[in-house]
Amino acid sequence: MAKTISIILGLAMVAHLIRPLGLPGLKRRKDAWRIAVFALALMIVTVSLRPD
């Protein structure tokens, strides 16, 4: 699950750098860092909720 999320968000970052997505908060190419911060937060939640 974590690998799938990271691949999807990585592809979204690359696509956003090529052409901005136009979503609220993601109107400029330099806003790709917001996707990276969201991905990092999502990974932290996924790892912390994973059963041992």
PyMOL Python script that loads the backbone (N, CA, C, O; Angstrom):
from pymol import cmd

cmd.read_pdbstr("""\
ATOM      1  N   MET A   1       0.821  -1.192   0.000  1.00  0.00           N
ATOM      2  CA  MET A   1       0.000   0.000   0.000  1.00  0.00           C
ATOM      3  C   MET A   1       0.866   1.257   0.000  1.00  0.00           C
ATOM      4  O   MET A   1       0.605   2.196  -0.752  1.00  0.00           O
ATOM      5  N   ALA A   2       1.886   1.271   0.837  1.00  0.00           N
ATOM      6  CA  ALA A   2       2.746   2.452   0.928  1.00  0.00           C
ATOM      7  C   ALA A   2       3.503   2.680  -0.372  1.00  0.00           C
ATOM      8  O   ALA A   2       3.702   3.822  -0.786  1.00  0.00           O
ATOM      9  N   LYS A   3       3.924   1.595  -1.015  1.00  0.00           N
ATOM     10  CA  LYS A   3       4.642   1.737  -2.284  1.00  0.00           C
ATOM     11  C   LYS A   3       3.725   2.279  -3.373  1.00  0.00           C
ATOM     12  O   LYS A   3       4.146   3.092  -4.196  1.00  0.00           O
ATOM     13  N   THR A   4       2.492   1.835  -3.378  1.00  0.00           N
ATOM     14  CA  THR A   4       1.529   2.311  -4.370  1.00  0.00           C
ATOM     15  C   THR A   4       1.263   3.796  -4.191  1.00  0.00           C
ATOM     16  O   THR A   4       1.230   4.547  -5.166  1.00  0.00           O
ATOM     17  N   ILE A   5       1.075   4.216  -2.959  1.00  0.00           N
ATOM     18  CA  ILE A   5       0.829   5.629  -2.680  1.00  0.00           C
ATOM     19  C   ILE A   5       2.029   6.470  -3.090  1.00  0.00           C
ATOM     20  O   ILE A   5       1.870   7.540  -3.679  1.00  0.00           O
ATOM     21  N   SER A   6       3.224   5.993  -2.782  1.00  0.00           N
ATOM     22  CA  SER A   6       4.417   6.765  -3.121  1.00  0.00           C
ATOM     23  C   SER A   6       4.606   6.865  -4.638  1.00  0.00           C
ATOM     24  O   SER A   6       5.039   7.903  -5.139  1.00  0.00           O
ATOM     25  N   ILE A   7       4.290   5.810  -5.361  1.00  0.00           N
ATOM     26  CA  ILE A   7       4.405   5.860  -6.826  1.00  0.00           C
ATOM     27  C   ILE A   7       3.386   6.811  -7.421  1.00  0.00           C
ATOM     28  O   ILE A   7       3.716   7.593  -8.313  1.00  0.00           O
ATOM     29  N   ILE A   8       2.154   6.756  -6.943  1.00  0.00           N
ATOM     30  CA  ILE A   8       1.106   7.646  -7.460  1.00  0.00           C
ATOM     31  C   ILE A   8       1.439   9.101  -7.167  1.00  0.00           C
ATOM     32  O   ILE A   8       1.291   9.954  -8.042  1.00  0.00           O
ATOM     33  N   LEU A   9       1.883   9.397  -5.959  1.00  0.00           N
ATOM     34  CA  LEU A   9       2.209  10.779  -5.622  1.00  0.00           C
ATOM     35  C   LEU A   9       3.473  11.248  -6.331  1.00  0.00           C
ATOM     36  O   LEU A   9       3.588  12.426  -6.668  1.00  0.00           O
ATOM     37  N   GLY A  10       4.411  10.354  -6.560  1.00  0.00           N
ATOM     38  CA  GLY A  10       5.600  10.705  -7.335  1.00  0.00           C
ATOM     39  C   GLY A  10       5.239  11.058  -8.764  1.00  0.00           C
ATOM     40  O   GLY A  10       5.755  12.030  -9.316  1.00  0.00           O
ATOM     41  N   LEU A  11       4.357  10.275  -9.368  1.00  0.00           N
ATOM     42  CA  LEU A  11       3.891  10.581 -10.717  1.00  0.00           C
ATOM     43  C   LEU A  11       3.119  11.899 -10.760  1.00  0.00           C
ATOM     44  O   LEU A  11       3.220  12.649 -11.731  1.00  0.00           O
ATOM     45  N   ALA A  12       2.347  12.179  -9.707  1.00  0.00           N
ATOM     46  CA  ALA A  12       1.622  13.447  -9.647  1.00  0.00           C
ATOM     47  C   ALA A  12       2.589  14.625  -9.565  1.00  0.00           C
ATOM     48  O   ALA A  12       2.343  15.673 -10.161  1.00  0.00           O
ATOM     49  N   MET A  13       3.696  14.455  -8.826  1.00  0.00           N
ATOM     50  CA  MET A  13       4.685  15.531  -8.737  1.00  0.00           C
ATOM     51  C   MET A  13       5.346  15.779 -10.083  1.00  0.00           C
ATOM     52  O   MET A  13       5.540  16.928 -10.479  1.00  0.00           O
ATOM     53  N   VAL A  14       5.693  14.711 -10.786  1.00  0.00           N
ATOM     54  CA  VAL A  14       6.318  14.858 -12.106  1.00  0.00           C
ATOM     55  C   VAL A  14       5.343  15.504 -13.084  1.00  0.00           C
ATOM     56  O   VAL A  14       5.719  16.396 -13.844  1.00  0.00           O
ATOM     57  N   ALA A  15       4.096  15.055 -13.064  1.00  0.00           N
ATOM     58  CA  ALA A  15       3.087  15.636 -13.955  1.00  0.00           C
ATOM     59  C   ALA A  15       2.867  17.105 -13.633  1.00  0.00           C
ATOM     60  O   ALA A  15       2.667  17.915 -14.539  1.00  0.00           O
ATOM     61  N   HIS A  16       2.903  17.458 -12.350  1.00  0.00           N
ATOM     62  CA  HIS A  16       2.691  18.845 -11.949  1.00  0.00           C
ATOM     63  C   HIS A  16       3.856  19.727 -12.392  1.00  0.00           C
ATOM     64  O   HIS A  16       3.655  20.890 -12.741  1.00  0.00           O
ATOM     65  N   LEU A  17       5.060  19.185 -12.381  1.00  0.00           N
ATOM     66  CA  LEU A  17       6.208  19.965 -12.846  1.00  0.00           C
ATOM     67  C   LEU A  17       6.145  20.208 -14.349  1.00  0.00           C
ATOM     68  O   LEU A  17       6.579  21.255 -14.830  1.00  0.00           O
ATOM     69  N   ILE A  18       5.608  19.246 -15.087  1.00  0.00           N
ATOM     70  CA  ILE A  18       5.481  19.408 -16.533  1.00  0.00           C
ATOM     71  C   ILE A  18       4.362  20.392 -16.861  1.00  0.00           C
ATOM     72  O   ILE A  18       4.550  21.332 -17.633  1.00  0.00           O
ATOM     73  N   ARG A  19       3.218  20.164 -16.271  1.00  0.00           N
ATOM     74  CA  ARG A  19       2.069  21.055 -16.478  1.00  0.00           C
ATOM     75  C   ARG A  19       1.286  21.113 -15.173  1.00  0.00           C
ATOM     76  O   ARG A  19       0.835  20.076 -14.686  1.00  0.00           O
ATOM     77  N   PRO A  20       1.111  22.307 -14.591  1.00  0.00           N
ATOM     78  CA  PRO A  20       0.402  22.416 -13.311  1.00  0.00           C
ATOM     79  C   PRO A  20      -0.987  21.782 -13.369  1.00  0.00           C
ATOM     80  O   PRO A  20      -1.681  21.863 -14.382  1.00  0.00           O
ATOM     81  N   LEU A  21      -1.375  21.153 -12.268  1.00  0.00           N
ATOM     82  CA  LEU A  21      -2.633  20.420 -12.202  1.00  0.00           C
ATOM     83  C   LEU A  21      -3.849  21.337 -12.173  1.00  0.00           C
ATOM     84  O   LEU A  21      -4.923  20.942 -12.627  1.00  0.00           O
ATOM     85  N   GLY A  22      -3.706  22.545 -11.650  1.00  0.00           N
ATOM     86  CA  GLY A  22      -4.812  23.487 -11.613  1.00  0.00           C
ATOM     87  C   GLY A  22      -5.749  23.295 -10.435  1.00  0.00           C
ATOM     88  O   GLY A  22      -6.801  23.931 -10.377  1.00  0.00           O
ATOM     89  N   LEU A  23      -5.395  22.440  -9.503  1.00  0.00           N
ATOM     90  CA  LEU A  23      -6.210  22.258  -8.309  1.00  0.00           C
ATOM     91  C   LEU A  23      -5.976  23.422  -7.352  1.00  0.00           C
ATOM     92  O   LEU A  23      -4.948  24.093  -7.447  1.00  0.00           O
ATOM     93  N   PRO A  24      -6.905  23.677  -6.436  1.00  0.00           N
ATOM     94  CA  PRO A  24      -6.680  24.756  -5.473  1.00  0.00           C
ATOM     95  C   PRO A  24      -5.381  24.541  -4.695  1.00  0.00           C
ATOM     96  O   PRO A  24      -5.185  23.490  -4.084  1.00  0.00           O
ATOM     97  N   GLY A  25      -4.511  25.523  -4.718  1.00  0.00           N
ATOM     98  CA  GLY A  25      -3.221  25.434  -4.050  1.00  0.00           C
ATOM     99  C   GLY A  25      -2.128  24.857  -4.924  1.00  0.00           C
ATOM    100  O   GLY A  25      -0.963  24.836  -4.527  1.00  0.00           O
ATOM    101  N   LEU A  26      -2.485  24.390  -6.106  1.00  0.00           N
ATOM    102  CA  LEU A  26      -1.503  23.793  -7.018  1.00  0.00           C
ATOM    103  C   LEU A  26      -1.597  24.440  -8.396  1.00  0.00           C
ATOM    104  O   LEU A  26      -1.713  23.750  -9.409  1.00  0.00           O
ATOM    105  N   LYS A  27      -1.548  25.750  -8.425  1.00  0.00           N
ATOM    106  CA  LYS A  27      -1.711  26.471  -9.686  1.00  0.00           C
ATOM    107  C   LYS A  27      -0.390  26.749 -10.393  1.00  0.00           C
ATOM    108  O   LYS A  27      -0.379  26.955 -11.607  1.00  0.00           O
ATOM    109  N   ARG A  28       0.740  26.761  -9.652  1.00  0.00           N
ATOM    110  CA  ARG A  28       2.048  27.067 -10.245  1.00  0.00           C
ATOM    111  C   ARG A  28       2.966  25.863 -10.160  1.00  0.00           C
ATOM    112  O   ARG A  28       2.784  24.986  -9.316  1.00  0.00           O
ATOM    113  N   ARG A  29       3.955  25.830 -11.047  1.00  0.00           N
ATOM    114  CA  ARG A  29       4.893  24.696 -11.060  1.00  0.00           C
ATOM    115  C   ARG A  29       5.676  24.600  -9.766  1.00  0.00           C
ATOM    116  O   ARG A  29       6.012  23.503  -9.321  1.00  0.00           O
ATOM    117  N   LYS A  30       5.969  25.738  -9.160  1.00  0.00           N
ATOM    118  CA  LYS A  30       6.778  25.686  -7.939  1.00  0.00           C
ATOM    119  C   LYS A  30       5.979  25.199  -6.728  1.00  0.00           C
ATOM    120  O   LYS A  30       6.531  25.116  -5.631  1.00  0.00           O
ATOM    121  N   ASP A  31       4.702  24.878  -6.900  1.00  0.00           N
ATOM    122  CA  ASP A  31       3.888  24.342  -5.810  1.00  0.00           C
ATOM    123  C   ASP A  31       4.000  22.823  -5.687  1.00  0.00           C
ATOM    124  O   ASP A  31       3.258  22.216  -4.915  1.00  0.00           O
ATOM    125  N   ALA A  32       4.910  22.199  -6.431  1.00  0.00           N
ATOM    126  CA  ALA A  32       5.081  20.745  -6.368  1.00  0.00           C
ATOM    127  C   ALA A  32       5.549  20.304  -4.983  1.00  0.00           C
ATOM    128  O   ALA A  32       5.337  19.152  -4.605  1.00  0.00           O
ATOM    129  N   TRP A  33       6.172  21.186  -4.228  1.00  0.00           N
ATOM    130  CA  TRP A  33       6.632  20.823  -2.886  1.00  0.00           C
ATOM    131  C   TRP A  33       5.450  20.488  -1.986  1.00  0.00           C
ATOM    132  O   TRP A  33       5.598  19.715  -1.039  1.00  0.00           O
ATOM    133  N   ARG A  34       4.278  21.057  -2.267  1.00  0.00           N
ATOM    134  CA  ARG A  34       3.098  20.754  -1.444  1.00  0.00           C
ATOM    135  C   ARG A  34       2.682  19.299  -1.606  1.00  0.00           C
ATOM    136  O   ARG A  34       2.223  18.672  -0.651  1.00  0.00           O
ATOM    137  N   ILE A  35       2.841  18.762  -2.804  1.00  0.00           N
ATOM    138  CA  ILE A  35       2.548  17.352  -3.018  1.00  0.00           C
ATOM    139  C   ILE A  35       3.539  16.505  -2.231  1.00  0.00           C
ATOM    140  O   ILE A  35       3.165  15.483  -1.655  1.00  0.00           O
ATOM    141  N   ALA A  36       4.805  16.925  -2.204  1.00  0.00           N
ATOM    142  CA  ALA A  36       5.827  16.182  -1.459  1.00  0.00           C
ATOM    143  C   ALA A  36       5.546  16.201   0.041  1.00  0.00           C
ATOM    144  O   ALA A  36       5.723  15.183   0.710  1.00  0.00           O
ATOM    145  N   VAL A  37       5.116  17.323   0.572  1.00  0.00           N
ATOM    146  CA  VAL A  37       4.788  17.408   2.003  1.00  0.00           C
ATOM    147  C   VAL A  37       3.589  16.527   2.314  1.00  0.00           C
ATOM    148  O   VAL A  37       3.574  15.840   3.335  1.00  0.00           O
ATOM    149  N   PHE A  38       2.585  16.538   1.447  1.00  0.00           N
ATOM    150  CA  PHE A  38       1.417  15.677   1.629  1.00  0.00           C
ATOM    151  C   PHE A  38       1.827  14.209   1.587  1.00  0.00           C
ATOM    152  O   PHE A  38       1.347  13.404   2.385  1.00  0.00           O
ATOM    153  N   ALA A  39       2.713  13.861   0.659  1.00  0.00           N
ATOM    154  CA  ALA A  39       3.182  12.481   0.544  1.00  0.00           C
ATOM    155  C   ALA A  39       3.933  12.055   1.798  1.00  0.00           C
ATOM    156  O   ALA A  39       3.743  10.942   2.286  1.00  0.00           O
ATOM    157  N   LEU A  40       4.778  12.924   2.317  1.00  0.00           N
ATOM    158  CA  LEU A  40       5.524  12.602   3.529  1.00  0.00           C
ATOM    159  C   LEU A  40       4.577  12.391   4.714  1.00  0.00           C
ATOM    160  O   LEU A  40       4.744  11.445   5.483  1.00  0.00           O
ATOM    161  N   ALA A  41       3.596  13.262   4.857  1.00  0.00           N
ATOM    162  CA  ALA A  41       2.627  13.126   5.946  1.00  0.00           C
ATOM    163  C   ALA A  41       1.823  11.836   5.796  1.00  0.00           C
ATOM    164  O   ALA A  41       1.554  11.154   6.785  1.00  0.00           O
ATOM    165  N   LEU A  42       1.445  11.505   4.582  1.00  0.00           N
ATOM    166  CA  LEU A  42       0.687  10.283   4.342  1.00  0.00           C
ATOM    167  C   LEU A  42       1.527   9.046   4.640  1.00  0.00           C
ATOM    168  O   LEU A  42       1.005   8.061   5.162  1.00  0.00           O
ATOM    169  N   MET A  43       2.811   9.081   4.320  1.00  0.00           N
ATOM    170  CA  MET A  43       3.700   7.961   4.631  1.00  0.00           C
ATOM    171  C   MET A  43       3.860   7.787   6.147  1.00  0.00           C
ATOM    172  O   MET A  43       3.875   6.662   6.646  1.00  0.00           O
ATOM    173  N   ILE A  44       3.978   8.885   6.862  1.00  0.00           N
ATOM    174  CA  ILE A  44       4.114   8.818   8.322  1.00  0.00           C
ATOM    175  C   ILE A  44       2.861   8.190   8.938  1.00  0.00           C
ATOM    176  O   ILE A  44       2.958   7.353   9.835  1.00  0.00           O
ATOM    177  N   VAL A  45       1.704   8.593   8.460  1.00  0.00           N
ATOM    178  CA  VAL A  45       0.453   8.018   8.975  1.00  0.00           C
ATOM    179  C   VAL A  45       0.359   6.539   8.633  1.00  0.00           C
ATOM    180  O   VAL A  45      -0.039   5.728   9.469  1.00  0.00           O
ATOM    181  N   THR A  46       0.725   6.190   7.406  1.00  0.00           N
ATOM    182  CA  THR A  46       0.657   4.790   6.990  1.00  0.00           C
ATOM    183  C   THR A  46       1.584   3.909   7.816  1.00  0.00           C
ATOM    184  O   THR A  46       1.190   2.819   8.231  1.00  0.00           O
ATOM    185  N   VAL A  47       2.790   4.358   8.056  1.00  0.00           N
ATOM    186  CA  VAL A  47       3.756   3.571   8.828  1.00  0.00           C
ATOM    187  C   VAL A  47       3.331   3.490  10.294  1.00  0.00           C
ATOM    188  O   VAL A  47       3.489   2.442  10.921  1.00  0.00           O
ATOM    189  N   SER A  48       2.800   4.570  10.844  1.00  0.00           N
ATOM    190  CA  SER A  48       2.419   4.543  12.257  1.00  0.00           C
ATOM    191  C   SER A  48       1.187   3.684  12.513  1.00  0.00           C
ATOM    192  O   SER A  48       1.027   3.153  13.612  1.00  0.00           O
ATOM    193  N   LEU A  49       0.319   3.540  11.525  1.00  0.00           N
ATOM    194  CA  LEU A  49      -0.881   2.725  11.708  1.00  0.00           C
ATOM    195  C   LEU A  49      -0.672   1.258  11.313  1.00  0.00           C
ATOM    196  O   LEU A  49      -1.548   0.423  11.540  1.00  0.00           O
ATOM    197  N   ARG A  50       0.469   0.951  10.734  1.00  0.00           N
ATOM    198  CA  ARG A  50       0.766  -0.407  10.296  1.00  0.00           C
ATOM    199  C   ARG A  50       0.926  -1.323  11.507  1.00  0.00           C
ATOM    200  O   ARG A  50       1.646  -0.987  12.447  1.00  0.00           O
ATOM    201  N   PRO A  51       0.273  -2.454  11.490  1.00  0.00           N
ATOM    202  CA  PRO A  51       0.450  -3.380  12.617  1.00  0.00           C
ATOM    203  C   PRO A  51       1.854  -3.989  12.611  1.00  0.00           C
ATOM    204  O   PRO A  51       2.438  -4.219  11.552  1.00  0.00           O
ATOM    205  N   ASP A  52       2.374  -4.241  13.781  1.00  0.00           N
ATOM    206  CA  ASP A  52       3.733  -4.799  13.900  1.00  0.00           C
ATOM    207  C   ASP A  52       3.785  -6.249  13.582  1.00  0.00           C
ATOM    208  O   ASP A  52       4.855  -6.856  13.638  1.00  0.00           O
TER     209      ASP A  52
END
""", "prot")
cmd.dss("prot")
cmd.show_as("cartoon", "prot")
cmd.util.cbc("prot")
cmd.orient("prot")
